[in-house]
């Protein structure tokens, strides 16, 4: 394992590296064919996050407000190839770490008769289940954005894709690693110990420049959508190393280890039923007891059953049930190692695209439960209102979410789309 050895702060150094990479892609764009069409879209918005209880740890603040900007720029060339650029910026009043900039996408797509080549920074999603995306291993989680782990950082990559009658084969070269974002001292939804994100540890001597690789095969077979994948490289899930520093002050460091992972994701449609499964086997990952490597299996599986045209109002109601399992049990680096997820998705199918998603994950071994509510509605042709609530209920001292037991919150975000 190696620590940061450059005198420049690690965060600044990594941002500079990413900027240089993006500049190289820009040069590639400029050397391409003449642009035939282009589009500028995106949104700007304001967000308010209100917590029900006072902060649990020193330095935390009770509420926050933030501004967000996410433009999307798209160019298409005469050949059909294209470029896309999506920067992201948030300015937060509560947590300096949540004030951050990221390149979500900056990609050149080259279309050929036999293959597709994507070069740059992009986000790739794998997975089918609702409550947890086990197999989604390409991109790093942007945890300061939302605790649901749905938001991802842009990942530098080269992606070569072959689509044939026998399926689609994707090859990935990932030349640079992105570290996970974590709340700072002033932020809520964090550990009691503020994690040191400027001096992280790596198992690889190449640190963030370790060369990662992935392969994924996917195919649609009638009503079955199947994906098989292999990943080798730096784990996007850090292990934690806690110790006492000078003066007995607790310190927490992040350790990124080398893993091998094979995974399966599948969904099957049968009338109103949608059956879902994600499963993986991973070698090389640490656990809650420490950085010692574990080999383990995990899965999330279940169904969504949709009732169409509810109450003769044109509403669709999806009923969701999933089981979440990790064979490491209490040593897992996830709170969902033996849990049941239940949810309902209501789509009003109106002009305003109103939707509500209610979910609850109940631990089978303890009273701990996690409740989530998400709703969205268009206001006219340009505005969207999004609301969400997160509740961390009855968390016992041994639970992964125990540090969040006073962090129940509601959030409103108003977005202007252009």
JOFEN-V830453 format. One record per backbone hydrogen bond with DSSP energy under -1.0 kcal/mol. NH is the residue of the N-H (numbers start at 1). CO is the residue of the C=O. E is the energy in kcal/mol with one decimal. If there is no record, write none. Layout:
BEGIN
NH;CO;E / NH;CO;E
END
This chain:
BEGIN
2;202;-2.1 / 13;9;-2.4 / 14;10;-2.3 / 15;11;-2.1 / 16;12;-2.3 / 17;13;-2.0 / 18;14;-2.1 / 19;15;-2.5 / 20;16;-2.4 / 21;17;-2.1 / 22;18;-2.4 / 23;19;-2.5 / 24;20;-1.9 / 25;21;-1.6 / 26;22;-2.2 / 27;23;-1.9 / 28;24;-1.6 / 29;25;-2.4 / 30;26;-2.5 / 31;27;-1.1 / 32;29;-1.9 / 36;76;-2.7 / 37;76;-1.8 / 39;74;-2.7 / 41;72;-2.8 / 43;70;-1.6 / 44;416;-2.0 / 45;68;-2.6 / 46;414;-2.0 / 47;66;-3.0 / 48;412;-2.6 / 49;64;-2.6 / 50;410;-2.7 / 52;408;-2.1 / 60;57;-1.6 / 61;186;-1.3 / 64;49;-2.1 / 66;47;-2.5 / 67;91;-2.2 / 68;45;-2.5 / 69;89;-2.5 / 70;43;-3.0 / 72;41;-3.1 / 73;85;-3.0 / 74;39;-2.8 / 75;83;-2.8 / 76;37;-3.1 / 77;81;-3.3 / 80;77;-1.9 / 82;109;-2.0 / 83;75;-2.2 / 84;107;-2.1 / 85;73;-2.8 / 86;105;-3.7 / 88;102;-2.5 / 89;69;-2.1 / 90;100;-2.2 / 91;67;-2.6 / 93;65;-2.5 / 100;90;-1.3 / 100;98;-1.0 / 102;88;-2.7 / 104;86;-1.8 / 105;86;-1.5 / 106;121;-3.7 / 107;84;-2.0 / 108;119;-2.7 / 109;82;-3.5 / 110;117;-3.2 / 112;115;-2.1 / 116;161;-2.1 / 117;110;-2.4 / 118;159;-2.8 / 119;108;-2.2 / 120;157;-2.3 / 121;106;-2.0 / 122;155;-1.9 / 137;135;-1.6 / 142;151;-2.6 / 143;141;-1.2 / 145;142;-1.4 / 149;146;-1.2 / 153;140;-2.9 / 155;122;-2.4 / 157;120;-3.1 / 158;173;-2.1 / 159;118;-3.1 / 160;171;-2.3 / 161;116;-2.9 / 162;169;-2.7 / 164;167;-2.9 / 167;164;-1.5 / 168;218;-3.1 / 169;162;-2.7 / 170;216;-3.0 / 171;160;-2.8 / 172;214;-2.8 / 173;158;-2.4 / 174;212;-2.8 / 177;208;-2.7 / 181;141;-1.1 / 187;184;-1.2 / 196;252;-3.1 / 197;195;-1.0 / 201;254;-3.2 / 202;2;-1.8 / 203;256;-2.4 / 207;204;-1.5 / 209;206;-2.2 / 210;207;-1.6 / 212;174;-2.3 / 213;232;-2.7 / 214;172;-1.8 / 215;230;-2.4 / 216;170;-2.4 / 217;228;-3.3 / 218;168;-2.4 / 219;226;-2.1 / 221;224;-3.2 / 224;221;-2.3 / 225;267;-2.9 / 226;219;-2.7 / 227;265;-2.5 / 228;217;-3.0 / 229;263;-2.1 / 230;215;-2.5 / 231;261;-2.7 / 232;213;-2.8 / 233;259;-2.1 / 235;257;-3.2 / 239;255;-3.1 / 241;253;-2.6 / 243;251;-2.5 / 245;249;-3.6 / 248;245;-1.8 / 249;246;-1.0 / 251;243;-3.7 / 253;241;-2.7 / 255;239;-2.8 / 256;201;-2.5 / 259;233;-3.1 / 260;283;-1.9 / 261;231;-2.7 / 262;281;-2.1 / 263;229;-2.4 / 264;279;-2.7 / 265;227;-2.4 / 266;277;-2.5 / 267;225;-2.0 / 268;275;-2.3 / 269;223;-2.0 / 270;273;-2.7 / 273;270;-2.4 / 274;304;-1.8 / 275;268;-2.9 / 276;302;-2.7 / 277;266;-2.0 / 278;300;-2.7 / 279;264;-2.6 / 280;298;-2.4 / 281;262;-2.4 / 282;296;-2.6 / 283;260;-2.6 / 285;294;-1.2 / 287;290;-2.5 / 288;331;-3.1 / 290;287;-1.3 / 294;285;-2.9 / 296;282;-2.4 / 298;280;-1.9 / 299;325;-2.3 / 300;278;-2.8 / 301;323;-1.9 / 302;276;-2.2 / 303;321;-2.6 / 304;274;-1.9 / 305;319;-2.7 / 306;272;-2.1 / 307;317;-3.3 / 310;315;-3.4 / 312;309;-1.5 / 313;310;-2.4 / 316;347;-2.5 / 317;307;-2.5 / 318;345;-3.3 / 319;305;-3.3 / 320;343;-2.9 / 321;303;-2.3 / 322;341;-2.6 / 323;301;-3.1 / 324;339;-2.8 / 325;299;-2.9 / 326;337;-2.2 / 327;297;-2.3 / 329;326;-2.0 / 331;328;-1.9 / 332;329;-1.9 / 339;324;-2.3 / 340;362;-2.4 / 341;322;-3.2 / 342;360;-2.9 / 343;320;-2.4 / 344;358;-2.4 / 345;318;-2.8 / 346;356;-3.1 / 347;316;-2.8 / 348;354;-2.4 / 353;350;-1.6 / 355;376;-2.1 / 356;346;-2.2 / 357;374;-3.4 / 358;344;-2.8 / 359;372;-3.0 / 360;342;-2.6 / 361;370;-2.9 / 362;340;-3.0 / 363;368;-2.7 / 364;338;-2.4 / 369;393;-2.2 / 370;361;-2.3 / 371;391;-2.4 / 372;359;-2.9 / 373;389;-2.2 / 374;357;-2.7 / 375;387;-2.9 / 376;355;-2.1 / 377;385;-1.8 / 378;352;-3.1 / 379;383;-3.3 / 383;379;-1.3 / 384;415;-2.1 / 385;377;-2.8 / 386;413;-2.8 / 387;375;-2.8 / 388;411;-2.2 / 389;373;-2.2 / 390;409;-2.2 / 391;371;-2.6 / 393;369;-2.5 / 399;396;-2.1 / 402;399;-1.5 / 404;401;-2.3 / 405;402;-1.3 / 407;404;-2.3 / 409;390;-2.0 / 410;50;-2.4 / 411;388;-2.9 / 412;48;-2.4 / 413;386;-2.7 / 414;46;-2.3 / 415;384;-2.9 / 416;44;-3.5 / 417;382;-3.5 / 418;42;-2.2
END
